[in-house]
Structure formats: structure tokens, C-alpha cells
Amino acid sequence: MALESIEPGNKSTNNLISGVIDFLSGSLGGLASTYVGQPLDTVKVKMQTFPSMYKGMTNCFVSTLKSDGIRRGLYAGTIPAVVANVAENSVLFAAYGTCQKIIAHFLGLSKTEDLTSFGNACAGSFAAFFSSLTLCPTELIKCKLQAMREVESQKKASSVLMNRIGPWNLTRQIIKLHGVKGLFTGLSSTIAREMPGYFFFFGGYEATRKILAGPSQSADDIGWQKTMIAGAVGGSFLWLVIFPADVVKSRIQVKNLRTPALVVMKDIVRNEGAGALYNGLKPTLIRTVPATATLFITYEYTKRFLHNLLQ
């Protein structure tokens, strides 16, 4: 994935510039993918946390659209979602590039392009640990805003109050009630979700790029269409692997649970059946194709543009 186009010079300076480029490219990729995938992400969160309220994906989508409209309904939590995705992907891709270099160094490889798909998958898994620390607080706010109508309906609160609260007020409310540590509710389940998930995410992406590349073609030169396909494959692998952990994380964050993640998972299986761990999978897989494809296209071509700009 690395585009080593910066002229040889001071190694630490080049590494710093490369890290900044990864950071900026990941930020723009996260921004673009959020707006593409937010409506179906809202449906996913609602179905994960309140499965009995909806008959399925279409019912949840239409009900949300009728009740709250586009901005307050399908795009509820967009600001923290943008912050979450920009924060996650900027750190994720910056850490990914660094982890690639570290793994390549330990394996005695001169270039990160020589890493196998397994090596890239390991780099992605290690990078996900660091991105989880930035993702958890912002995704907590996003999930709460997305499922706020359902939470308030159970408390029989007025919709007027529900519609007035925004991401900043909600953040202040959580800090007031639980302190700063309250923003990290669900951190362990986030890390448990992210690290194995991004092993398959980057592994699937890099493996697909190599498969789609011609005999004498670099994976960086396969074109935007094949890059989108590789991104969609990586995103699909990610969600198929992590979805049960994501359901648990959403329940913990939206319902303010203090129960350990494994206990929550066992309770869901015992009370609702194993299938409940996959509530919301359909809209997630539909969403991940355009969202992840957009993420990687934006990332790869922004990165290429910035490297060429510095040549």
C-alpha cells in the first residue's frame, strides 16, 4: 500500500512526511466513507440494540425516515460519526504505515511492498489497537444519538427533549454523570472488535489487490475500479468477522451497561438466541461495499497525489 515516491534523504524526515501523508489521506477517506454509509449505519445500530422494535432492515429504514426525517433520523449522529471516522482512519492508516515498516524491518525486507498479505494483515491488526483509543469515545456518542428515540421511548420521555440534545450536550452529560472514563465505555469490546477485524480488513484488501493485479503490474496501479472491489472485499471480511462483537459493543454503549463484554454476549445468546448477534448484518454488508470502496479510493488517490506533489 505504501507509495515510496519521496526522494531518498533524511530517513527520519521521510518517515515523518510519509506518516503525515497517511494521516491526512486516512482523514479524507474517513470523511468520505461516513457520508456514504451513515444512513445504513444508523439502521444497523437501531437493529443491534432494539431488535424487537423492527421487523427488518426496510421497516427500520422507513420507520426512521418517517419519524425523524433524513437529517435527524437517518443522519443522526453524523457529526460524531465524522469525528469518529476521521479520528479512527487517520490514526489507523498512519499507524498501519508505521506497523508495515516495523514488520518489514524485522523480516529483513527493504520495502513494505514486499510484505505478504499476512504481514499486511498483522500490521493492520496492530494499528487497530491505537485507532480504538480514538474511536471509542466518538463512536459512543454516535451510537447513543442514533438510538436515542428508541432509548427515550422506553423511558417514555418527550420527543421534544430527545430532539434538542446534540453531540456536545450529550458529551457533557456523560462526563458530568460518569467522568471522562464514561467516554470510554465499551473500550475493551471495541479493541476486541477492531484488532481481529482489521487483520481480515487489510489482509483481504491487500490479497485482493494482488489477485487483481496483472502479471507485471503493481498493486498500486490496478486502477480505481479494482481498488474499489478490493476495498469492498476487505470491508465485507471485516464485518463478517467482527459483527457479534459489534453488537455487544453497541448494547454496552447505548444502554450504559457495566457488564463485561463476554457476559453481555452470553446473555444475548441465552435470552435472544445466537441469531441476535447478527441483527443488523444485512444493512451493514450493503453499506460496507460503497463506504469501504470510497474509503480506499479516497485514501489511495489522496496519498498518491500528495506523494507526487512532494516529488
Secondary structure per residue as TSV (DSSP state, phi and psi in degrees):
chain	resnum	aa	ss	phi	psi
A	1	M	-	360.0	-27.0
A	2	A	-	-69.7	139.0
A	3	L	-	-110.3	92.7
A	4	E	-	-82.4	71.0
A	5	S	-	-102.3	-4.0
A	6	I	S	-76.1	136.4
A	7	E	-	-62.0	145.1
A	8	P	S	-58.8	141.7
A	9	G	-	-173.6	-139.6
A	10	N	-	-64.9	119.4
A	11	K	H	-64.0	-43.0
A	12	S	H	-65.8	-36.5
A	13	T	H	-65.6	-44.5
A	14	N	H	-62.3	-40.4
A	15	N	H	-64.4	-38.8
A	16	L	H	-64.8	-45.8
A	17	I	H	-62.5	-43.0
A	18	S	H	-61.9	-40.2
A	19	G	H	-65.1	-39.8
A	20	V	H	-65.2	-40.9
A	21	I	H	-63.7	-43.5
A	22	D	H	-59.5	-42.1
A	23	F	H	-62.3	-48.5
A	24	L	H	-68.0	-41.1
A	25	S	H	-65.4	-41.1
A	26	G	H	-64.8	-37.0
A	27	S	H	-61.8	-48.3
A	28	L	H	-66.4	-36.9
A	29	G	H	-63.6	-42.4
A	30	G	H	-63.4	-39.7
A	31	L	H	-62.8	-47.5
A	32	A	H	-65.5	-43.0
A	33	S	H	-69.3	-28.5
A	34	T	H	-63.4	-49.2
A	35	Y	H	-68.4	-28.2
A	36	V	H	-72.7	-40.7
A	37	G	H	-104.2	-2.2
A	38	Q	H	-59.0	-45.7
A	39	P	H	-56.5	-45.7
A	40	L	H	-75.3	-23.5
A	41	D	H	-67.7	-38.0
A	42	T	H	-61.9	-44.7
A	43	V	H	-60.2	-43.3
A	44	K	H	-57.5	-49.7
A	45	V	H	-63.0	-42.0
A	46	K	H	-62.6	-43.4
A	47	M	H	-70.7	-30.5
A	48	Q	H	-69.7	-42.6
A	49	T	H	-91.8	-27.6
A	50	F	-	-134.4	63.2
A	51	P	G	-61.5	-29.2
A	52	S	G	-76.7	-12.2
A	53	M	G	-81.3	-17.9
A	54	Y	-	-130.3	147.9
A	55	K	S	-82.2	-18.9
A	56	G	S	170.5	-173.8
A	57	M	H	-59.8	-48.4
A	58	T	H	-63.8	-42.9
A	59	N	H	-61.1	-42.6
A	60	C	H	-65.3	-43.9
A	61	F	H	-62.3	-50.6
A	62	V	H	-66.3	-42.4
A	63	S	H	-61.1	-43.4
A	64	T	H	-65.1	-42.0
A	65	L	H	-64.1	-43.5
A	66	K	H	-68.0	-40.9
A	67	S	H	-75.7	-41.8
A	68	D	H	-126.0	-5.7
A	69	G	T	79.1	-166.9
A	70	I	I	-80.8	-52.9
A	71	R	I	-68.8	-49.5
A	72	R	I	-85.4	-13.2
A	73	G	I	-105.0	-80.9
A	74	L	I	-66.4	-29.4
A	75	Y	T	-106.3	22.8
A	76	A	T	-61.3	137.8
A	77	G	T	76.6	16.4
A	78	T	H	-65.6	-40.8
A	79	I	H	-61.2	-52.7
A	80	P	H	-65.6	-27.4
A	81	A	H	-66.4	-41.5
A	82	V	H	-63.3	-46.9
A	83	V	H	-60.2	-43.8
A	84	A	H	-62.1	-47.8
A	85	N	H	-70.5	-39.2
A	86	V	H	-65.9	-45.4
A	87	A	H	-63.0	-46.7
A	88	E	H	-64.0	-51.7
A	89	N	H	-72.5	-31.6
A	90	S	H	-65.0	-46.9
A	91	V	H	-69.2	-41.7
A	92	L	H	-58.7	-50.7
A	93	F	H	-74.0	-32.9
A	94	A	H	-65.3	-45.3
A	95	A	H	-67.8	-34.5
A	96	Y	H	-61.9	-46.7
A	97	G	H	-61.0	-41.3
A	98	T	H	-66.1	-44.7
A	99	C	H	-64.4	-35.9
A	100	Q	H	-59.3	-44.9
A	101	K	H	-64.6	-41.1
A	102	I	H	-64.6	-46.3
A	103	I	H	-64.7	-42.1
A	104	A	H	-61.2	-40.0
A	105	H	H	-62.6	-46.1
A	106	F	H	-67.0	-28.7
A	107	L	T	-87.4	-2.4
A	108	G	T	75.7	24.6
A	109	L	-	-94.0	141.7
A	110	S	S	-82.4	-25.2
A	111	K	-	-132.9	147.5
A	112	T	G	-68.9	-22.6
A	113	E	G	-64.4	-18.9
A	114	D	G	-84.4	-4.8
A	115	L	-	-65.6	143.7
A	116	T	-	-75.7	170.8
A	117	S	H	-61.1	-34.5
A	118	F	H	-65.7	-41.2
A	119	G	H	-62.8	-42.5
A	120	N	H	-65.1	-37.2
A	121	A	H	-63.9	-41.7
A	122	C	H	-64.1	-40.7
A	123	A	H	-61.8	-41.3
A	124	G	H	-65.7	-37.6
A	125	S	H	-66.1	-45.1
A	126	F	H	-65.1	-39.0
A	127	A	H	-63.8	-32.7
A	128	A	H	-65.9	-26.1
A	129	F	H	-60.7	-44.9
A	130	F	H	-71.3	-38.9
A	131	S	H	-69.3	-26.2
A	132	S	H	-61.5	-34.0
A	133	L	H	-66.7	-31.0
A	134	T	H	-89.2	-27.1
A	135	L	H	-75.8	-40.5
A	136	C	H	-54.5	-52.4
A	137	P	H	-63.1	-41.7
A	138	T	H	-73.0	-35.2
A	139	E	H	-73.0	-29.0
A	140	L	H	-58.7	-48.6
A	141	I	H	-64.3	-43.4
A	142	K	H	-58.5	-49.6
A	143	C	H	-63.6	-40.1
A	144	K	H	-64.4	-40.9
A	145	L	H	-68.2	-38.0
A	146	Q	H	-65.8	-36.4
A	147	A	T	-104.1	18.4
A	148	M	H	-65.5	-39.6
A	149	R	H	-60.5	-42.8
A	150	E	H	-67.0	-40.6
A	151	V	H	-63.1	-46.2
A	152	E	H	-69.6	-32.1
A	153	S	H	-65.6	-32.3
A	154	Q	H	-72.1	-29.0
A	155	K	H	-88.8	-5.5
A	156	K	T	58.7	39.8
A	157	A	-	-87.8	163.4
A	158	S	-	-74.7	145.2
A	159	S	H	-69.8	-22.7
A	160	V	H	-64.2	-47.8
A	161	L	H	-62.1	-40.6
A	162	M	H	-61.4	-41.2
A	163	N	H	-77.6	-15.8
A	164	R	H	-82.9	-29.2
A	165	I	-	-73.7	137.0
A	166	G	-	-123.4	-177.6
A	167	P	H	-61.0	-38.2
A	168	W	H	-73.6	-41.9
A	169	N	H	-63.6	-39.9
A	170	L	H	-64.7	-41.0
A	171	T	H	-60.9	-46.2
A	172	R	H	-63.2	-37.1
A	173	Q	H	-64.5	-42.6
A	174	I	H	-65.3	-43.5
A	175	I	H	-64.3	-39.2
A	176	K	H	-64.3	-40.7
A	177	L	H	-81.7	-38.2
A	178	H	H	-124.7	-1.5
A	179	G	-	78.4	179.1
A	180	V	G	-60.0	-34.2
A	181	K	G	-62.8	-21.6
A	182	G	G	-63.6	-25.2
A	183	L	G	-72.7	-13.9
A	184	F	G	-106.5	21.7
A	185	T	T	-60.5	127.9
A	186	G	T	88.2	12.6
A	187	L	H	-63.4	-44.5
A	188	S	H	-62.6	-39.9
A	189	S	H	-72.8	-28.2
A	190	T	H	-66.2	-46.6
A	191	I	H	-63.9	-41.9
A	192	A	H	-63.3	-27.6
A	193	R	H	-81.7	-45.4
A	194	E	H	-71.8	-44.8
A	195	M	H	-64.6	-51.1
A	196	P	H	-68.2	-33.3
A	197	G	H	-61.8	-45.3
A	198	Y	H	-78.9	-14.5
A	199	F	H	-60.9	-48.2
A	200	F	H	-76.8	-30.0
A	201	F	H	-61.6	-56.9
A	202	F	H	-74.9	-35.3
A	203	G	H	-62.5	-45.8
A	204	G	H	-64.9	-39.9
A	205	Y	H	-64.5	-50.5
A	206	E	H	-67.6	-39.4
A	207	A	H	-64.0	-41.4
A	208	T	H	-66.5	-39.6
A	209	R	H	-60.3	-41.5
A	210	K	H	-68.5	-37.3
A	211	I	H	-65.5	-39.4
A	212	L	H	-79.8	-15.4
A	213	A	S	-74.1	145.3
A	214	G	-	-70.1	172.0
A	215	P	T	-54.4	-40.2
A	216	S	T	-114.4	25.4
A	217	Q	-	-110.1	138.9
A	218	S	-	-77.1	150.0
A	219	A	G	-63.5	-23.7
A	220	D	G	-75.9	-11.1
A	221	D	G	-115.2	25.6
A	222	I	S	-83.7	-6.6
A	223	G	-	92.6	162.4
A	224	W	H	-70.2	-32.7
A	225	Q	H	-64.4	-47.2
A	226	K	H	-69.9	-32.0
A	227	T	H	-64.1	-39.4
A	228	M	H	-64.6	-40.7
A	229	I	H	-62.8	-44.8
A	230	A	H	-62.1	-40.9
A	231	G	H	-62.9	-41.8
A	232	A	H	-65.0	-38.2
A	233	V	H	-64.9	-45.8
A	234	G	H	-60.7	-43.6
A	235	G	H	-64.1	-39.0
A	236	S	H	-66.0	-43.2
A	237	F	H	-59.0	-44.1
A	238	L	H	-54.5	-54.1
A	239	W	H	-73.1	-32.1
A	240	L	H	-64.1	-34.5
A	241	V	H	-79.4	-42.6
A	242	I	H	-97.1	-4.4
A	243	F	H	-58.1	-44.8
A	244	P	H	-57.4	-40.8
A	245	A	H	-66.1	-32.7
A	246	D	H	-69.8	-37.5
A	247	V	H	-60.9	-46.1
A	248	V	H	-61.3	-45.5
A	249	K	H	-60.1	-44.6
A	250	S	H	-62.7	-42.3
A	251	R	H	-62.1	-45.2
A	252	I	H	-62.0	-43.6
A	253	Q	H	-74.6	-45.4
A	254	V	H	-70.4	-38.4
A	255	K	T	-99.0	8.8
A	256	N	T	55.5	40.6
A	257	L	-	-75.8	142.3
A	258	R	-	-108.5	8.3
A	259	T	S	-79.4	139.6
A	260	P	-	-55.6	149.0
A	261	A	H	-57.5	-41.9
A	262	L	H	-65.2	-35.6
A	263	V	H	-67.9	-41.0
A	264	V	H	-60.6	-43.5
A	265	M	H	-62.9	-43.6
A	266	K	H	-63.4	-39.2
A	267	D	H	-64.6	-40.6
A	268	I	H	-62.4	-46.3
A	269	V	H	-64.4	-41.8
A	270	R	H	-68.7	-42.0
A	271	N	H	-90.2	-28.3
A	272	E	H	-122.4	-10.7
A	273	G	-	94.6	157.7
A	274	A	G	-62.5	-28.5
A	275	G	G	-62.9	-22.8
A	276	A	G	-65.6	-22.3
A	277	L	G	-72.1	-6.9
A	278	Y	G	-119.6	15.7
A	279	N	T	-62.9	126.8
A	280	G	T	91.6	4.2
A	281	L	H	-67.1	-38.8
A	282	K	H	-59.9	-53.3
A	283	P	H	-63.8	-27.5
A	284	T	H	-67.3	-45.4
A	285	L	H	-68.0	-36.9
A	286	I	H	-65.2	-40.5
A	287	R	H	-70.1	-38.1
A	288	T	H	-68.0	-26.2
A	289	V	H	-62.6	-59.4
A	290	P	H	-69.7	-35.4
A	291	A	H	-67.4	-48.1
A	292	T	H	-72.3	-36.2
A	293	A	H	-60.1	-43.0
A	294	T	H	-64.6	-40.3
A	295	L	H	-57.3	-51.1
A	296	F	H	-73.3	-36.2
A	297	I	H	-61.1	-47.6
A	298	T	H	-63.6	-44.1
A	299	Y	H	-61.6	-54.1
A	300	E	H	-63.1	-43.6
A	301	Y	H	-79.7	-28.8
A	302	T	H	-66.7	-43.4
A	303	K	H	-61.1	-44.9
A	304	R	H	-63.7	-42.9
A	305	F	H	-60.6	-44.7
A	306	L	H	-69.9	-38.0
A	307	H	H	-63.9	-43.9
A	308	N	H	-65.0	-33.4
A	309	L	H	-64.4	-29.8
A	310	L	T	-95.4	1.1
A	311	Q	-	-70.0	360.0
